[in-house]
Amino acid sequence: MALRGNQKLKPKVELVAHDPAWATAALAEAQRLAVAFGRKRGDIEHIGSTAIAGIKAKPTIDVLPRVQSLDVLDQQADGIRAVGYRWHGELGIAGRRLSVARMHRDDTLAHNAAKSAWIKACEARALAWWWCASRT
């Protein structure tokens, strides 16, 4: 296949059968991140397709920490790096932060638009938790 101009080959995404070990791997990642956050963290949730039993998924574990604010999260960047994550900050999307522990085999950051609804639901739960926690 000939590429023209600035075209790039997109990496092939492979979906595999659900693996119950993904829950254990997500828990291990949450415990590793808990070290970075110390007392300044809320729950760390396993999100994305690997968190849904019974469906095929790209075997990449996604976790989402609940934090009091993005400022608090930004203050933890060095600690997050210290436990083996690459800190990408906003990475071009205001209001979000991205840290990656391991890259995909082809060393690209992949994003599946189908995860949007799941991520938005987790974000809504995190914001509801924050709102309730900030009122006590």
Stockholm file with secondary structure:
# STOCKHOLM 1.0

chainA/1-136         MALRGNQKLKPKVELVAHDPAWATAALAEAQRLAVAFGRKRGDIEHIGSTAIAGIKAKPTIDVLPRVQSLDVLDQQADGIRAVGYRWHGELGIAGRRLSVARMHRDDTLAHNAAKSAWIKACEARALAWWWCASRT
#=GR chainA/1-136 SS CCCCTTCCCCCCCCCBCCCTHHHHHHHHHHHHHHHHHGGGCCCEEEESGGGSTTSCBCSCCEEEECCSCHHHHHHTHHHHHHTTCEEEETTTCTTCCEEESSCCTTSCCCCCGGGHHHHHHHHHHHHHHHHHHHTC
#=GC SS_cons         CCCCTTCCCCCCCCCBCCCTHHHHHHHHHHHHHHHHHGGGCCCEEEESGGGSTTSCBCSCCEEEECCSCHHHHHHTHHHHHHTTCEEEETTTCTTCCEEESSCCTTSCCCCCGGGHHHHHHHHHHHHHHHHHHHTC
//
